[in-house]
Amino acid sequence: QVQLVESGGGLVQAGGSLRLSCAASGSIFWMNSMGWYCQAPGKQREFVARIAAGGSTDYADSVKGRFTISRDNAKNTMYLQMNSLKPEDTAVYYCNTWPRYRPDLWGQGTQVTVSS
């Protein structure tokens, strides 16, 4: 059974940094493009960043220049380095396949809270 487990969130002051991890079990990871998504209170889940199996990346405009997505296929792990965090980045962050997410892969997510 394929599972994705997010970790690395926490409480940080504005301007700070966090590094999120997404650990995948099974073969889904290395053969797929993967993405980070976030959901803030009262809002729909939205795209943050994606990385193709070959390593090309893309970002939501709101995080360009501040966040960096990467992956380690040997470890079946994807990362999101978050720098210059802003209060509006506060959300639960999830990983899933991209561009089409799989509903069965949504995990618990990891909470990121940025204080002003």
C-alpha positions in Angstrom: 0.0 0.0 0.0 1.4 3.4 -1.0 1.6 6.0 1.7 2.9 9.6 1.9 4.0 11.0 5.2 4.7 14.7 5.7 6.9 16.1 8.5 9.0 19.1 9.4 6.3 21.7 10.1 6.3 23.9 13.1 5.9 27.4 14.5 8.3 30.0 13.2 8.6 33.8 13.2 8.2 35.7 10.0 11.4 35.7 8.1 12.3 32.3 9.4 12.8 29.0 7.6 11.5 25.5 7.7 12.3 22.3 5.7 9.4 20.0 5.1 9.8 16.3 4.1 7.6 13.9 2.3 8.5 10.3 2.7 6.9 7.8 0.2 6.5 4.1 0.4 6.2 2.0 -2.6 7.2 2.6 -6.2 4.9 5.6 -6.7 7.6 8.1 -5.9 10.4 7.7 -8.4 8.0 7.3 -11.4 5.9 10.3 -10.8 6.0 14.0 -10.7 5.3 15.1 -7.2 3.9 18.2 -5.7 3.4 20.1 -2.5 0.0 21.6 -1.7 -1.3 23.7 1.2 -4.6 24.4 2.8 -5.1 27.4 5.0 -8.1 27.7 7.4 -11.3 28.4 5.5 -9.6 28.0 2.1 -9.4 25.3 -0.5 -6.3 23.2 -0.9 -3.9 24.8 -3.4 -0.7 24.1 -5.3 2.6 25.2 -3.9 5.3 23.6 -5.9 6.0 20.6 -8.1 9.0 18.5 -9.2 9.1 16.2 -12.2 10.7 12.8 -12.1 13.5 14.3 -14.1 13.9 17.2 -11.7 12.3 20.2 -13.4 10.4 22.4 -11.0 7.7 25.0 -10.9 6.2 27.1 -8.2 3.1 29.1 -7.3 3.8 32.8 -7.8 3.3 33.5 -4.1 6.4 31.3 -3.2 8.7 31.9 -6.1 12.2 32.9 -4.9 11.4 31.8 -1.3 10.7 28.1 -1.5 12.7 25.4 -3.1 11.4 21.9 -3.9 13.8 18.9 -4.3 13.7 15.2 -4.3 15.9 12.3 -3.4 14.7 9.3 -5.5 17.1 6.9 -3.7 15.4 7.8 -0.4 11.9 8.1 -1.8 11.7 11.5 -0.2 10.8 15.0 -1.4 11.6 18.2 0.4 10.3 21.8 0.5 12.8 24.3 1.8 10.8 27.3 2.9 12.7 30.6 3.5 11.6 34.1 4.3 8.4 32.8 5.6 5.4 35.1 5.9 2.3 34.9 8.1 0.2 34.2 4.9 2.2 30.9 4.5 0.5 29.5 7.5 -1.3 26.4 6.4 -1.3 22.6 6.6 1.1 21.3 3.9 0.6 18.1 2.0 2.4 16.1 -0.7 0.8 14.2 -3.5 1.3 13.3 -7.1 1.2 16.1 -9.7 -0.6 17.3 -11.9 -3.3 14.9 -10.9 -3.4 14.2 -7.2 -4.6 10.9 -5.9 -7.3 11.2 -3.3 -6.2 8.0 -1.6 -2.8 9.5 -0.9 -3.7 12.5 1.1 -2.0 12.1 4.5 -2.2 14.1 7.7 -0.1 16.9 6.4 2.2 19.0 8.5 1.2 22.3 10.1 3.2 25.4 9.3 2.5 28.4 11.5 4.2 31.7 10.9 3.9 34.4 13.5 4.2 38.1 12.7 
